[in-house]
Amino acid sequence: MNRTMNAHVQIQDEIQSQIQELKKLPENITVLFLAANPIDTTSLRLDAEARAIQETIRKSEYRDTLRFETRWAVRTSDILQAINEVNPDVIHFSGHGALNGDLAFENINGEMKLVSKEAMTQTIRTLSDKVKLMFFNACFSSTQAQSIVEYVDAAIGMNTSIGDKAALVFASQFYSSIGFGKDIKTAFDQAKAALMLEGIPEETTPELYVRNSLNAEDLVLVKPKSM
């Protein structure tokens, strides 16, 4: 009897703790979409990806909670400016990635300028606890995600190259799931499922990393209406 009662009390305490965490969530969250496709790199359908994300957010349950801000042809000098202007909860990069994990932004001439994981990590370190999720939708970006997750709750990156179609399908479903109030782990898994449903054999490419001591299933970005 005592064991049963203790277990019941423990469950109730856990539920109350989860409720309190949900109450702390902001009323609205902002996603900053940074896109770069330098003129000396292969053309990507980044506009189609952004449109697909916007459309799935618009169709989601909590569409009024999610604000989607885009920045195009992003230069290295634009990164901090955009982050400071928008003050995002989620930063999403779409573009090219190098084999060593560097990200391809643009220089003043529109040509490729690589940004290392050390530079991106230092950038995110300056943002305190505001940014909850980093999403690198670029080839070979898992090392960026691994490096940066020390300073954000969760990060997503790609462990190899990823095709244009796969990047679009994965990202749009991920944000759709977030827009329906799913936790980050469920949204990630549903995005992988979407690739499989479309017959795109790249579901093992995305990787999800979570800050030490955190559980991805407890990480919810959108505050439920009842809170």
C-alpha positions as CSV (number, residue, x, y, z in Angstrom):
1,M,0.0,0.0,0.0
2,N,2.7,2.4,1.0
3,R,4.7,1.7,-2.2
4,T,1.6,2.3,-4.3
5,M,0.9,5.6,-2.5
6,N,4.4,6.7,-2.8
7,A,4.4,5.9,-6.5
8,H,1.2,7.9,-6.9
9,V,2.6,10.9,-5.1
10,Q,5.7,10.8,-7.3
11,I,3.7,10.7,-10.5
12,Q,1.6,13.7,-9.3
13,D,4.7,15.6,-8.4
14,E,6.1,14.9,-11.9
15,I,2.9,16.0,-13.6
16,Q,2.9,19.3,-11.5
17,S,6.5,19.9,-12.4
18,Q,5.7,19.5,-16.1
19,I,2.8,21.8,-15.8
20,Q,4.9,24.5,-14.2
21,E,7.5,24.2,-16.9
22,L,4.8,24.6,-19.6
23,K,3.5,27.7,-17.8
24,K,7.0,29.2,-18.1
25,L,6.9,29.0,-21.9
26,P,6.6,32.3,-23.8
27,E,3.2,33.3,-25.3
28,N,4.9,33.4,-28.8
29,I,8.0,32.0,-30.3
30,T,10.1,33.3,-33.2
31,V,11.9,31.3,-35.8
32,L,14.7,33.1,-37.6
33,F,15.3,31.5,-41.1
34,L,18.8,32.3,-42.4
35,A,19.4,31.4,-46.0
36,A,22.6,31.6,-48.0
37,N,23.3,30.3,-51.5
38,P,26.5,31.9,-52.8
39,I,26.8,32.4,-56.5
40,D,29.8,30.1,-56.7
41,T,27.9,27.1,-55.2
42,T,25.1,24.8,-56.5
43,S,21.7,26.4,-56.7
44,L,19.3,25.3,-53.9
45,R,15.5,25.7,-53.6
46,L,15.7,27.6,-50.3
47,D,12.8,29.8,-51.3
48,A,10.7,26.6,-51.7
49,E,11.8,25.4,-48.3
50,A,10.8,28.6,-46.6
51,R,7.5,28.7,-48.4
52,A,6.8,25.1,-47.3
53,I,7.6,25.8,-43.7
54,Q,5.4,28.9,-43.7
55,E,2.6,26.9,-45.2
56,T,2.7,24.1,-42.7
57,I,2.9,26.6,-39.8
58,R,-0.2,28.3,-41.2
59,K,-2.1,25.0,-41.2
60,S,-1.0,24.1,-37.6
61,E,-3.1,24.4,-34.5
62,Y,-0.9,27.0,-32.8
63,R,-0.2,29.1,-36.0
64,D,-0.8,32.4,-34.2
65,T,1.9,31.5,-31.7
66,L,4.7,31.0,-34.3
67,R,6.4,33.9,-35.9
68,F,8.5,33.1,-38.9
69,E,11.2,35.6,-40.0
70,T,13.4,35.2,-43.0
71,R,16.7,36.7,-44.1
72,W,18.1,36.0,-47.6
73,A,21.6,36.0,-49.1
74,V,23.0,36.2,-45.6
75,R,26.5,37.5,-45.3
76,T,28.7,36.8,-42.3
77,S,28.3,40.5,-41.3
78,D,24.5,40.0,-41.3
79,I,24.4,37.1,-38.8
80,L,24.6,39.1,-35.5
81,Q,22.5,41.9,-36.9
82,A,19.7,39.6,-37.8
83,I,19.8,37.8,-34.5
84,N,19.8,41.0,-32.5
85,E,16.9,42.5,-34.6
86,V,14.7,39.4,-34.4
87,N,15.6,38.0,-30.9
88,P,14.7,34.5,-32.0
89,D,13.8,31.4,-30.0
90,V,14.8,29.2,-32.9
91,I,17.6,29.8,-35.4
92,H,17.3,27.9,-38.7
93,F,20.2,27.9,-41.3
94,S,19.5,26.6,-44.8
95,G,22.3,26.4,-47.3
96,H,25.5,24.6,-48.1
97,G,27.8,22.9,-45.6
98,A,31.4,21.8,-46.1
99,L,32.8,18.3,-45.3
100,N,34.5,19.7,-42.2
101,G,31.2,21.2,-40.9
102,D,31.8,24.8,-42.0
103,L,28.7,26.7,-43.2
104,A,28.6,28.6,-46.5
105,F,27.5,32.2,-46.0
106,E,28.2,35.0,-48.5
107,N,30.7,37.7,-48.8
108,I,30.1,41.2,-50.1
109,N,30.4,39.9,-53.7
110,G,27.9,37.1,-53.1
111,E,30.6,34.5,-53.1
112,M,31.1,31.7,-50.6
113,K,32.6,32.6,-47.2
114,L,32.9,29.7,-44.8
115,V,32.0,30.0,-41.1
116,S,33.5,27.5,-38.7
117,K,31.7,25.7,-35.8
118,E,33.9,27.6,-33.4
119,A,32.6,30.9,-34.8
120,M,29.0,29.9,-34.7
121,T,29.3,28.5,-31.2
122,Q,30.9,31.7,-30.0
123,T,28.0,33.6,-31.6
124,I,25.3,31.6,-29.8
125,R,27.2,31.8,-26.5
126,T,26.4,35.6,-26.5
127,L,22.7,35.0,-26.6
128,S,22.3,33.6,-23.0
129,D,19.3,31.3,-22.7
130,K,17.1,33.0,-25.3
131,V,17.7,30.6,-28.2
132,K,16.3,27.1,-27.5
133,L,16.9,25.3,-30.7
134,M,19.5,25.5,-33.6
135,F,18.5,23.8,-36.8
136,F,21.2,23.4,-39.4
137,N,19.6,22.3,-42.6
138,A,22.9,21.9,-44.5
139,C,25.1,19.0,-45.5
140,F,27.7,17.8,-43.0
141,S,26.3,20.1,-40.3
142,S,26.1,17.6,-37.4
143,T,29.4,18.8,-36.0
144,Q,28.0,22.3,-35.8
145,A,25.0,20.9,-33.9
146,Q,27.2,18.9,-31.5
147,S,29.4,21.9,-30.8
148,I,26.6,24.4,-30.2
149,V,24.3,22.2,-28.1
150,E,26.3,23.1,-25.0
151,Y,24.6,26.5,-25.2
152,V,21.1,25.7,-26.4
153,D,18.6,23.1,-25.3
154,A,18.7,21.2,-28.6
155,A,20.3,21.3,-32.0
156,I,19.7,19.5,-35.3
157,G,22.3,18.8,-38.0
158,M,23.0,16.5,-40.9
159,N,25.6,13.7,-40.6
160,T,26.2,13.6,-44.4
161,S,25.0,15.3,-47.5
162,I,21.2,15.9,-47.8
163,G,19.2,16.5,-50.9
164,D,17.1,19.5,-51.7
165,K,13.8,17.6,-51.5
166,A,14.7,15.8,-48.3
167,A,15.7,19.1,-46.6
168,L,12.4,20.7,-47.6
169,V,10.2,17.7,-46.5
170,F,12.1,17.2,-43.2
171,A,12.0,20.9,-42.2
172,S,8.4,21.6,-43.1
173,Q,7.1,18.6,-41.2
174,F,9.3,19.4,-38.2
175,Y,7.8,22.9,-37.9
176,S,4.3,21.5,-38.6
177,S,4.7,19.2,-35.6
178,I,6.0,22.0,-33.4
179,G,3.0,24.1,-34.5
180,F,0.7,21.3,-33.2
181,G,2.4,21.5,-29.8
182,K,4.6,18.4,-30.1
183,D,7.8,18.2,-28.2
184,I,11.1,18.4,-30.1
185,K,11.8,14.7,-30.0
186,T,8.3,13.9,-31.4
187,A,8.6,16.6,-34.0
188,F,12.0,15.2,-35.1
189,D,10.7,11.7,-35.3
190,Q,7.7,12.8,-37.3
191,A,9.9,14.7,-39.7
192,K,11.9,11.5,-40.3
193,A,8.7,9.6,-40.8
194,A,7.7,12.2,-43.4
195,L,10.8,11.4,-45.4
196,M,10.0,7.7,-45.3
197,L,6.4,8.3,-46.3
198,E,7.6,10.3,-49.3
199,G,10.0,7.5,-50.3
200,I,13.1,9.7,-49.7
201,P,15.7,7.3,-48.3
202,E,17.5,9.9,-46.1
203,E,15.8,9.5,-42.8
204,T,19.1,8.5,-41.1
205,T,20.8,11.8,-42.2
206,P,19.3,14.2,-39.6
207,E,20.7,14.0,-36.0
208,L,19.1,15.5,-32.9
209,Y,21.4,16.6,-30.0
210,V,20.2,17.7,-26.6
211,R,22.0,19.6,-23.9
212,N,23.3,17.4,-21.0
213,S,20.7,16.7,-18.3
214,L,17.8,17.5,-20.6
215,N,15.3,15.1,-22.2
216,A,14.2,15.9,-25.8
217,E,10.7,14.6,-24.9
218,D,10.3,17.3,-22.3
219,L,11.3,20.1,-24.6
220,V,8.2,21.8,-25.8
221,L,8.4,25.2,-27.7
222,V,4.8,26.1,-28.0
223,K,2.7,27.0,-25.0
224,P,-0.6,25.1,-24.8
225,K,-3.7,27.2,-25.0
226,S,-4.9,25.9,-21.6
227,M,-1.8,27.2,-19.8
